[in-house]
Amino acid sequence: MSEGIGVSRVSAARYGEMAAAFADLCLRAEAPNLHMAPAAIAAALSGPVKQADDIVILCADDGNGVLLGVWAFRRIRTPQTGFSAMLQAPLVPLYEVASAPVLDREAAAPAALALLRFIAEAADLPKRLRLPLLPVEGATFEALAAGCAETRSALHRFEAWDRPMAIPMPGDTAEAYLRRALGQGYKKRLQQHRMLERAGQLRLTRHRRDEAATALDNFFALEAAGWKGSNGTALAKLPADAAYFREVIGRFAAADMARIDLLRLDNVPIAAGVLLDFAGQSHFLKIAYDEALARLSPGRGLAIEMLRADFTTSQPFRLDSGAGDRVDASAYPWGERQAMAHAIIAIGSAGSPLPRLAARGRMLLRQWRDRKLGSAGGAAR
């Protein structure tokens, strides 16, 4: 039941004042989705989302001011929705970010139910939710599924895949984890990494807050020097996209929720990872590496050194690779998998079937393309 839990709809401006409450909620959540943070909303309004009225931010609380859940959406009506009005989470589904709400682990089920009931009862809100990157296992999803059952809402899945994660077990060491995660490839991968170590002085540096902007320049330079720079898809070649990305990282860095990891060889950056990071929970946004050193796998070398650095803290950590459904999961040295799906929730099972037909059409088109051109290496199930 959701009695005692109130849900309010807050403006983007008001939500910007709730950064501390959101950070506190993340500490109490099973898997804090930083893409629901006030920093993400503000960054979206700086470019991709032109109208503040298109943003719907729902906050559940216990009646005493303690935040128990947050779900932020953008109103959309596009060919992907069958030209039907929908609420989409996250606001800007770039870089394989997640669609899930942030829920207090101790109140996940009633908070999810309260959020769904609010949408069902709001006369001015669409009754269909487009969730293109939804984790479909764990306590948050179970709470969401239970809420759908309680409100007689239909949760439709159209595509599914497994996303690489790093979720070490208690007592793990870096080497024990790598042995388990890499399996039969452990010996070969570590031999390759030792070749990288012998090529010069290898060092991982981590950059937060004011250091993040300078480190981000290293990422842009590495990406632009590779194949993405050659075909014009590197962020440095796309001014609008680069400005938005800088805005995202700048706002999250100011809140100490972002970091840039640089792998240096003889003090020269050869790989860079851009992550959202808070309270031991990290989400990979982008990676770039020096392609002249491709035979030494500097990208995988970065991931290995990141794991080693995380284990030295003696604190629990969890890393979401951010890998999409077209990515080969075996390319990552992270051993766990998170089941993901593109999903639509029809609140109360009402409304037009057009969004579901559009989603199914997209799925079939992608399957046909894979058969026609060969799989792009995804881990789709």
Buried (B, 14 or more C-beta within 10 A) or exposed (E): EBEEBEBEBBEBEEBBEBBEBBBBBBEBBBBBBBBBBBBBBBBBBBBBBEEEEBBBBBBBBBEEEBBBBBBBBBBBEEEBBBEBBBBBBBBBBBBBBBBBBBBBEEBBBBBBBBBBBBBBEBEEBBBBBBBBBBBBEBBBBBBBBBBBEBBEBBBBBBBBBBBBBBBBEEEBEBEEBBBBBBEEEBEEBBEBBEEBEEBEEBEBBBBBEEBBBEBBBBBBBBBBBBEBBEEEEBBBBBEEBBEBBBBBBBBBBBBEBBBBBBBBBEEEBBBBBBBBBBBBBBBBBBBBBBBEBEEBBBBBBBBBBBBBBBBEEEEEBBBBBBBBBBBEBEBBBBBBBBBBBBBBBBBBEEBBEBBBEBBBBBBEEBEEEBEEEEEBEBBBE
